[in-house]
């Protein structure tokens, strides 16, 4: 799935000459934490976040403490261009949501402005947008049950599991395969669109598969390495 299909296309933006109070008001009104900063041609020139504003306020308040009546006036002089992140990380509409997920994890940001080849803002992709996209892709928006099946690594194992489940007239929301920390094993995660799973679980166990509790599974667990 492409970013263009998952992003928020109607983006609330702000001008570089606006005040930080303007940004605070916009963020509070729309319940957002990221404001792309654009020029007159809709080109992205920066991003300001609620964290940027919080970080800027204490320093300026301290400087104005000798004259409390001037605190607000001093803060009002601060412009978005003074606190925004220039040249922020961006993503293209033609990138995939998998690309976006890896980038958000790598860069540790909460959202990416989406820009085209000319640098014009086309949308914004947040962690919330990604969660919604993967919810749709995985089919977990529908009631169902997630299983975790431990299998020996090898050709045909996944097909055996799929056949065994479909023979019970059970539909799939999705199916994922992940690494397991024991060598030559994989964990298969079928999301089944039913809550009546007693029979199919018994069938899979009779076929020799080990069923694990998905809640005990850690997706970031790496395979164990052999001692040299």
Protein Blocks (a to p, Z undefined) as FASTA:
>chain_A
ZZklmmcfbdcdddfkbcfklmmmmmmmnopabdcdddfkopafbdcdfklmmmmmmmmm
mmmmmmmmlmmmmmmmpcfklmmcehiadddfkbcfklmmmmmmmnopabdcdddfkopa
fbdcdfklmmmmmmmmnopmpgcddddddddedehklmmmmmmmmmnopacfbdcddddf
behiacddddddbfblklmmmmmmmnopacddfklpcfklccddddZZ
